[in-house]
Amino acid sequence: MRKTLENPKAALILDYLLIVLGSCIFASGIAIFIKPAMISMGGVAGIALIGNYLTGLPLGVASIVLNVPLFIFGYKLLGREFFFKTIVSSVSYSVFIDVVGPFLPLFEGDRLLAALYGGIILGGGIGMVFKWGGTSGGTDILAKYLNVKFDISIGNANLVMNGLVIIACSLIYKSVESALYAIIVQYLTGVIINAMVDGSDRQKEGLIITNKPEELAQAILENLQRGCTGFGGKGMYTGEEKTVLMVVVRRHEISALKKLVHQVDPECFMLISEVSEVFGTHFKTYDK
């Protein structure tokens, strides 16, 4: 949808609208499933749940109070547009969960179902925010700072911080199950985010070192309707000059590719790896 908008201002407005929508979906998941089931959460959302449980402080207010110093701290680190999109995301979440949240139906069934559906909804909401250039704020900002300052990977930093908050939340709830369900939520959220940001239709890349490049490329073109790119290579052990073919296919085509390669050149060397995104003919077009 966004790629049809040639006006940069209209595209930016659409970005913000989708970030707001994603934040509201995220808030709905917490209000309907996570909070009623007393499932632990990581990050600022988890700390806000602790504050709400102990003092009755509204989740949105608690999130804003926790995020404001982090926003001030992370302004230069995030960059102007990313910074403002993150603020919009955080404010949208806080307003929605405090104003609309009390009127949403609460799920009071099995906690496992709450974790499953909560994780899916949370992932969908945060995935939208990430896809259109924002972030959920909070510990993401600290993770980025630790990455820049101390070369700690963002993933590891988030894992440690979220883990500590989940443990603290579980201690407050006095429930080990709360932490176990939180693991399910975190896993599903990550899967959905990756599917939305990277695309669920991942492709496979084949690197084929062969002595029959022309025959193999022609066979791939005729049978799979996929083009190849060839470049020179040299076996450092044998000293032989060889051709390396690179081809990208969809996941369901990989079995046919392996069978075809084996038929044409059973002596070739083939490396298969996963590619998260491909832009170009017969694949996705680039959306600025």
MIGUMI-96374 format. One record per residue (C-alpha): y, x negated, z negated; residue number from 0. Coordinates in Angstrom, 2 decimals, always signed. Layout:
MIGUMI-96374
pt py:Y px:X pz:Z nr:NUM;
...
This chain:
MIGUMI-96374
pt py:+0.00 px:+0.00 pz:+0.00 nr:0;
pt py:+2.47 px:-2.72 pz:-0.95 nr:1;
pt py:+2.00 px:-4.67 pz:+2.28 nr:2;
pt py:+3.53 px:-1.76 pz:+4.24 nr:3;
pt py:+6.83 px:-2.22 pz:+2.45 nr:4;
pt py:+9.00 px:-4.62 pz:+4.43 nr:5;
pt py:+12.01 px:-4.21 pz:+2.12 nr:6;
pt py:+11.72 px:-6.86 pz:-0.64 nr:7;
pt py:+13.59 px:-4.66 pz:-3.12 nr:8;
pt py:+11.28 px:-1.72 pz:-2.47 nr:9;
pt py:+8.26 px:-4.01 pz:-2.87 nr:10;
pt py:+9.63 px:-5.33 pz:-6.18 nr:11;
pt py:+10.26 px:-1.80 pz:-7.44 nr:12;
pt py:+6.69 px:-0.89 pz:-6.52 nr:13;
pt py:+5.48 px:-3.95 pz:-8.46 nr:14;
pt py:+7.28 px:-2.75 pz:-11.58 nr:15;
pt py:+6.03 px:+0.84 pz:-11.19 nr:16;
pt py:+2.43 px:-0.35 pz:-10.90 nr:17;
pt py:+2.88 px:-2.66 pz:-13.90 nr:18;
pt py:+4.17 px:+0.32 pz:-15.91 nr:19;
pt py:+1.19 px:+2.42 pz:-14.77 nr:20;
pt py:-1.25 px:-0.36 pz:-15.67 nr:21;
pt py:+0.33 px:-0.77 pz:-19.11 nr:22;
pt py:+0.03 px:+2.97 pz:-19.75 nr:23;
pt py:-3.65 px:+2.91 pz:-18.73 nr:24;
pt py:-4.20 px:-0.02 pz:-21.10 nr:25;
pt py:-2.48 px:+1.88 pz:-23.92 nr:26;
pt py:-4.60 px:+4.97 pz:-23.19 nr:27;
pt py:-7.80 px:+2.96 pz:-23.55 nr:28;
pt py:-6.76 px:+1.72 pz:-26.97 nr:29;
pt py:-5.50 px:+5.11 pz:-28.18 nr:30;
pt py:-8.49 px:+7.13 pz:-26.96 nr:31;
pt py:-11.42 px:+4.75 pz:-27.49 nr:32;
pt py:-10.67 px:+1.50 pz:-29.34 nr:33;
pt py:-8.57 px:+2.63 pz:-32.31 nr:34;
pt py:-10.63 px:+5.74 pz:-33.26 nr:35;
pt py:-13.87 px:+3.73 pz:-33.10 nr:36;
pt py:-12.33 px:+0.95 pz:-35.22 nr:37;
pt py:-13.34 px:-1.71 pz:-32.71 nr:38;
pt py:-11.72 px:-5.12 pz:-33.13 nr:39;
pt py:-9.34 px:-6.43 pz:-30.50 nr:40;
pt py:-8.01 px:-9.87 pz:-29.66 nr:41;
pt py:-4.44 px:-10.97 pz:-29.13 nr:42;
pt py:-1.30 px:-9.13 pz:-30.19 nr:43;
pt py:-3.05 px:-5.77 pz:-29.72 nr:44;
pt py:-5.60 px:-6.81 pz:-32.35 nr:45;
pt py:-2.94 px:-8.00 pz:-34.81 nr:46;
pt py:-1.10 px:-4.70 pz:-34.26 nr:47;
pt py:-4.32 px:-2.81 pz:-35.06 nr:48;
pt py:-4.60 px:-4.75 pz:-38.32 nr:49;
pt py:-0.97 px:-3.94 pz:-39.20 nr:50;
pt py:-1.50 px:-0.28 pz:-38.37 nr:51;
pt py:-4.66 px:-0.08 pz:-40.47 nr:52;
pt py:-3.11 px:-1.77 pz:-43.52 nr:53;
pt py:+0.42 px:-0.34 pz:-43.47 nr:54;
pt py:+0.45 px:+2.57 pz:-41.03 nr:55;
pt py:+3.00 px:+0.77 pz:-38.84 nr:56;
pt py:+2.86 px:+2.32 pz:-35.34 nr:57;
pt py:+0.97 px:+0.18 pz:-32.83 nr:58;
pt py:+3.85 px:+0.06 pz:-30.35 nr:59;
pt py:+6.39 px:-1.00 pz:-32.97 nr:60;
pt py:+4.03 px:-3.67 pz:-34.29 nr:61;
pt py:+3.46 px:-5.00 pz:-30.76 nr:62;
pt py:+7.19 px:-5.23 pz:-30.05 nr:63;
pt py:+7.86 px:-6.99 pz:-33.38 nr:64;
pt py:+5.13 px:-9.53 pz:-32.62 nr:65;
pt py:+6.07 px:-10.02 pz:-28.97 nr:66;
pt py:+9.85 px:-10.48 pz:-29.28 nr:67;
pt py:+9.71 px:-14.01 pz:-30.77 nr:68;
pt py:+7.02 px:-14.94 pz:-28.25 nr:69;
pt py:+9.20 px:-13.70 pz:-25.38 nr:70;
pt py:+12.15 px:-15.75 pz:-26.62 nr:71;
pt py:+9.87 px:-18.75 pz:-27.00 nr:72;
pt py:+8.30 px:-18.33 pz:-23.57 nr:73;
pt py:+11.34 px:-17.50 pz:-21.41 nr:74;
pt py:+11.65 px:-20.89 pz:-19.74 nr:75;
pt py:+7.90 px:-21.30 pz:-19.61 nr:76;
pt py:+7.24 px:-18.06 pz:-17.72 nr:77;
pt py:+10.01 px:-18.06 pz:-15.14 nr:78;
pt py:+12.56 px:-15.29 pz:-14.62 nr:79;
pt py:+10.58 px:-12.71 pz:-12.60 nr:80;
pt py:+7.33 px:-13.23 pz:-14.50 nr:81;
pt py:+9.27 px:-13.01 pz:-17.77 nr:82;
pt py:+10.89 px:-9.66 pz:-16.92 nr:83;
pt py:+7.64 px:-8.20 pz:-15.61 nr:84;
pt py:+5.97 px:-9.17 pz:-18.88 nr:85;
pt py:+8.74 px:-7.49 pz:-20.87 nr:86;
pt py:+8.38 px:-4.32 pz:-18.78 nr:87;
pt py:+4.63 px:-4.37 pz:-19.39 nr:88;
pt py:+4.99 px:-4.84 pz:-23.14 nr:89;
pt py:+7.69 px:-2.18 pz:-23.57 nr:90;
pt py:+5.79 px:+0.32 pz:-21.41 nr:91;
pt py:+2.65 px:-0.20 pz:-23.49 nr:92;
pt py:+4.51 px:+0.14 pz:-26.78 nr:93;
pt py:+6.45 px:+3.27 pz:-25.80 nr:94;
pt py:+3.40 px:+4.98 pz:-24.30 nr:95;
pt py:+1.04 px:+4.32 pz:-27.19 nr:96;
pt py:+3.58 px:+5.49 pz:-29.80 nr:97;
pt py:+5.11 px:+8.44 pz:-27.92 nr:98;
pt py:+2.24 px:+9.74 pz:-25.78 nr:99;
pt py:-0.71 px:+8.27 pz:-27.71 nr:100;
pt py:-0.66 px:+10.83 pz:-30.56 nr:101;
pt py:-1.12 px:+13.65 pz:-28.03 nr:102;
pt py:-4.11 px:+12.09 pz:-26.26 nr:103;
pt py:-7.64 px:+13.35 pz:-27.04 nr:104;
pt py:-9.56 px:+10.99 pz:-29.31 nr:105;
pt py:-13.12 px:+9.98 pz:-28.51 nr:106;
pt py:-15.18 px:+10.47 pz:-31.66 nr:107;
pt py:-18.64 px:+9.86 pz:-30.23 nr:108;
pt py:-20.93 px:+6.83 pz:-30.23 nr:109;
pt py:-19.16 px:+3.49 pz:-30.79 nr:110;
pt py:-21.14 px:+1.84 pz:-28.02 nr:111;
pt py:-19.84 px:+4.40 pz:-25.53 nr:112;
pt py:-16.34 px:+3.83 pz:-26.90 nr:113;
pt py:-16.74 px:+0.09 pz:-26.31 nr:114;
pt py:-18.09 px:+0.59 pz:-22.78 nr:115;
pt py:-15.48 px:+3.05 pz:-21.58 nr:116;
pt py:-12.71 px:+1.37 pz:-23.55 nr:117;
pt py:-13.50 px:-1.99 pz:-21.96 nr:118;
pt py:-13.49 px:-0.50 pz:-18.46 nr:119;
pt py:-10.17 px:+1.30 pz:-18.98 nr:120;
pt py:-8.54 px:-1.71 pz:-20.65 nr:121;
pt py:-9.71 px:-3.95 pz:-17.80 nr:122;
pt py:-8.34 px:-1.54 pz:-15.21 nr:123;
pt py:-4.96 px:-1.39 pz:-16.92 nr:124;
pt py:-4.55 px:-5.12 pz:-17.56 nr:125;
pt py:-5.96 px:-5.85 pz:-14.10 nr:126;
pt py:-3.16 px:-3.81 pz:-12.53 nr:127;
pt py:-0.57 px:-5.68 pz:-14.59 nr:128;
pt py:-2.00 px:-9.07 pz:-13.58 nr:129;
pt py:-2.44 px:-8.09 pz:-9.92 nr:130;
pt py:+1.21 px:-7.20 pz:-9.55 nr:131;
pt py:+2.60 px:-10.26 pz:-11.26 nr:132;
pt py:+2.88 px:-9.45 pz:-14.95 nr:133;
pt py:+0.96 px:-10.26 pz:-18.10 nr:134;
pt py:+0.15 px:-8.48 pz:-21.32 nr:135;
pt py:+2.36 px:-10.98 pz:-23.19 nr:136;
pt py:+1.44 px:-12.08 pz:-26.69 nr:137;
pt py:-1.23 px:-14.76 pz:-26.86 nr:138;
pt py:-1.06 px:-15.25 pz:-23.07 nr:139;
pt py:+2.32 px:-16.91 pz:-23.62 nr:140;
pt py:+0.96 px:-19.17 pz:-26.36 nr:141;
pt py:-2.03 px:-20.05 pz:-24.19 nr:142;
pt py:+0.26 px:-21.04 pz:-21.33 nr:143;
pt py:+2.35 px:-23.18 pz:-23.71 nr:144;
pt py:-0.74 px:-24.98 pz:-25.04 nr:145;
pt py:-1.86 px:-25.57 pz:-21.47 nr:146;
pt py:+1.46 px:-27.13 pz:-20.46 nr:147;
pt py:+2.06 px:-29.07 pz:-23.70 nr:148;
pt py:-1.42 px:-30.26 pz:-24.64 nr:149;
pt py:-3.45 px:-29.78 pz:-21.43 nr:150;
pt py:-5.71 px:-27.21 pz:-23.10 nr:151;
pt py:-7.15 px:-24.78 pz:-20.58 nr:152;
pt py:-5.65 px:-21.28 pz:-20.74 nr:153;
pt py:-9.13 px:-19.77 pz:-20.90 nr:154;
pt py:-10.19 px:-21.87 pz:-23.89 nr:155;
pt py:-6.91 px:-21.30 pz:-25.70 nr:156;
pt py:-7.19 px:-17.54 pz:-25.24 nr:157;
pt py:-10.83 px:-17.60 pz:-26.28 nr:158;
pt py:-10.06 px:-19.33 pz:-29.59 nr:159;
pt py:-7.00 px:-17.20 pz:-30.43 nr:160;
pt py:-8.65 px:-13.92 pz:-29.49 nr:161;
pt py:-11.78 px:-14.91 pz:-31.40 nr:162;
pt py:-9.81 px:-15.60 pz:-34.57 nr:163;
pt py:-7.98 px:-12.27 pz:-34.32 nr:164;
pt py:-11.24 px:-10.39 pz:-33.69 nr:165;
pt py:-12.83 px:-12.03 pz:-36.75 nr:166;
pt py:-9.79 px:-11.17 pz:-38.88 nr:167;
pt py:-9.81 px:-7.60 pz:-37.60 nr:168;
pt py:-13.51 px:-7.25 pz:-38.42 nr:169;
pt py:-12.94 px:-8.56 pz:-41.94 nr:170;
pt py:-10.18 px:-6.00 pz:-42.46 nr:171;
pt py:-12.43 px:-3.23 pz:-41.15 nr:172;
pt py:-15.30 px:-4.67 pz:-43.26 nr:173;
pt py:-17.62 px:-4.27 pz:-40.30 nr:174;
pt py:-19.62 px:-6.91 pz:-38.43 nr:175;
pt py:-20.42 px:-4.26 pz:-35.83 nr:176;
pt py:-16.72 px:-4.04 pz:-35.05 nr:177;
pt py:-16.77 px:-7.64 pz:-33.83 nr:178;
pt py:-20.00 px:-7.13 pz:-31.88 nr:179;
pt py:-18.54 px:-4.14 pz:-30.07 nr:180;
pt py:-15.39 px:-6.18 pz:-29.45 nr:181;
pt py:-17.49 px:-8.71 pz:-27.51 nr:182;
pt py:-18.65 px:-5.90 pz:-25.22 nr:183;
pt py:-15.06 px:-4.75 pz:-24.74 nr:184;
pt py:-13.85 px:-8.28 pz:-23.99 nr:185;
pt py:-16.65 px:-8.89 pz:-21.49 nr:186;
pt py:-16.13 px:-5.64 pz:-19.58 nr:187;
pt py:-12.37 px:-6.12 pz:-19.61 nr:188;
pt py:-12.78 px:-9.58 pz:-18.09 nr:189;
pt py:-15.19 px:-8.34 pz:-15.41 nr:190;
pt py:-12.85 px:-5.54 pz:-14.33 nr:191;
pt py:-9.80 px:-7.83 pz:-14.35 nr:192;
pt py:-11.58 px:-10.39 pz:-12.17 nr:193;
pt py:-12.74 px:-7.68 pz:-9.78 nr:194;
pt py:-9.21 px:-6.31 pz:-9.42 nr:195;
pt py:-7.37 px:-9.63 pz:-9.18 nr:196;
pt py:-9.89 px:-11.63 pz:-7.12 nr:197;
pt py:-11.52 px:-8.74 pz:-5.29 nr:198;
pt py:-14.95 px:-7.24 pz:-5.86 nr:199;
pt py:-16.12 px:-8.01 pz:-2.32 nr:200;
pt py:-16.53 px:-11.74 pz:-2.76 nr:201;
pt py:-17.66 px:-13.85 pz:+0.15 nr:202;
pt py:-20.00 px:-16.80 pz:+0.52 nr:203;
pt py:-19.14 px:-20.09 pz:+2.18 nr:204;
pt py:-21.81 px:-22.06 pz:+3.97 nr:205;
pt py:-21.42 px:-25.79 pz:+4.67 nr:206;
pt py:-24.13 px:-26.86 pz:+7.10 nr:207;
pt py:-24.77 px:-30.51 pz:+7.98 nr:208;
pt py:-26.69 px:-30.40 pz:+11.24 nr:209;
pt py:-27.71 px:-32.29 pz:+14.37 nr:210;
pt py:-27.55 px:-29.07 pz:+16.39 nr:211;
pt py:-23.99 px:-27.85 pz:+15.88 nr:212;
pt py:-23.53 px:-26.16 pz:+19.26 nr:213;
pt py:-26.80 px:-24.19 pz:+19.11 nr:214;
pt py:-26.26 px:-23.21 pz:+15.49 nr:215;
pt py:-22.63 px:-22.12 pz:+15.96 nr:216;
pt py:-23.62 px:-20.04 pz:+18.99 nr:217;
pt py:-26.50 px:-18.40 pz:+17.10 nr:218;
pt py:-24.21 px:-17.50 pz:+14.18 nr:219;
pt py:-21.62 px:-16.06 pz:+16.57 nr:220;
pt py:-24.16 px:-13.97 pz:+18.48 nr:221;
pt py:-26.17 px:-12.70 pz:+15.51 nr:222;
pt py:-23.58 px:-12.41 pz:+12.73 nr:223;
pt py:-20.35 px:-12.18 pz:+14.76 nr:224;
pt py:-18.91 px:-14.97 pz:+12.64 nr:225;
pt py:-17.06 px:-18.00 pz:+13.90 nr:226;
pt py:-17.62 px:-21.52 pz:+12.60 nr:227;
pt py:-15.39 px:-24.52 pz:+12.08 nr:228;
pt py:-16.93 px:-27.90 pz:+12.84 nr:229;
pt py:-15.82 px:-31.32 pz:+11.65 nr:230;
pt py:-17.30 px:-34.77 pz:+11.62 nr:231;
pt py:-19.31 px:-36.26 pz:+8.80 nr:232;
pt py:-21.34 px:-39.36 pz:+8.07 nr:233;
pt py:-24.45 px:-39.76 pz:+5.94 nr:234;
pt py:-23.57 px:-42.62 pz:+3.61 nr:235;
pt py:-27.23 px:-43.43 pz:+2.98 nr:236;
pt py:-28.47 px:-43.34 pz:+6.58 nr:237;
pt py:-25.20 px:-44.17 pz:+8.29 nr:238;
pt py:-25.84 px:-41.38 pz:+10.82 nr:239;
pt py:-22.96 px:-39.41 pz:+12.32 nr:240;
pt py:-23.40 px:-35.68 pz:+11.80 nr:241;
pt py:-21.46 px:-32.46 pz:+12.32 nr:242;
pt py:-20.54 px:-30.23 pz:+9.40 nr:243;
pt py:-20.18 px:-26.52 pz:+10.16 nr:244;
pt py:-18.24 px:-24.28 pz:+7.82 nr:245;
pt py:-18.82 px:-20.53 pz:+7.97 nr:246;
pt py:-17.75 px:-17.69 pz:+5.67 nr:247;
pt py:-19.82 px:-14.52 pz:+5.46 nr:248;
pt py:-19.94 px:-11.48 pz:+3.24 nr:249;
pt py:-22.40 px:-11.45 pz:+0.37 nr:250;
pt py:-24.84 px:-9.10 pz:+2.09 nr:251;
pt py:-24.96 px:-11.38 pz:+5.15 nr:252;
pt py:-26.04 px:-14.53 pz:+3.32 nr:253;
pt py:-29.79 px:-13.87 pz:+3.64 nr:254;
pt py:-29.48 px:-13.41 pz:+7.39 nr:255;
pt py:-27.43 px:-16.62 pz:+7.62 nr:256;
pt py:-30.05 px:-18.67 pz:+5.73 nr:257;
pt py:-32.85 px:-17.31 pz:+7.90 nr:258;
pt py:-30.90 px:-17.99 pz:+11.08 nr:259;
pt py:-30.01 px:-21.56 pz:+10.08 nr:260;
pt py:-33.63 px:-22.31 pz:+9.21 nr:261;
pt py:-34.80 px:-21.00 pz:+12.58 nr:262;
pt py:-32.34 px:-23.08 pz:+14.61 nr:263;
pt py:-32.39 px:-26.31 pz:+12.58 nr:264;
pt py:-34.99 px:-26.44 pz:+9.78 nr:265;
pt py:-34.02 px:-30.07 pz:+9.08 nr:266;
pt py:-30.37 px:-29.34 pz:+8.32 nr:267;
pt py:-28.71 px:-29.60 pz:+4.90 nr:268;
pt py:-26.98 px:-26.42 pz:+3.74 nr:269;
pt py:-24.67 px:-25.81 pz:+0.79 nr:270;
pt py:-23.74 px:-22.26 pz:-0.24 nr:271;
pt py:-20.91 px:-21.46 pz:-2.62 nr:272;
pt py:-18.97 px:-18.39 pz:-3.70 nr:273;
pt py:-15.45 px:-17.80 pz:-2.43 nr:274;
pt py:-13.19 px:-15.47 pz:-4.40 nr:275;
pt py:-10.85 px:-14.53 pz:-1.54 nr:276;
pt py:-10.61 px:-15.06 pz:+2.21 nr:277;
pt py:-7.56 px:-14.29 pz:+4.33 nr:278;
pt py:-7.75 px:-14.10 pz:+8.11 nr:279;
pt py:-9.40 px:-12.34 pz:+11.02 nr:280;
pt py:-12.18 px:-9.95 pz:+9.95 nr:281;
pt py:-11.24 px:-10.50 pz:+6.31 nr:282;
pt py:-8.13 px:-9.67 pz:+4.26 nr:283;
pt py:-4.57 px:-9.95 pz:+5.52 nr:284;
pt py:-2.15 px:-11.88 pz:+3.35 nr:285;
pt py:+0.05 px:-9.62 pz:+1.23 nr:286;
pt py:+3.13 px:-11.52 pz:+0.09 nr:287;
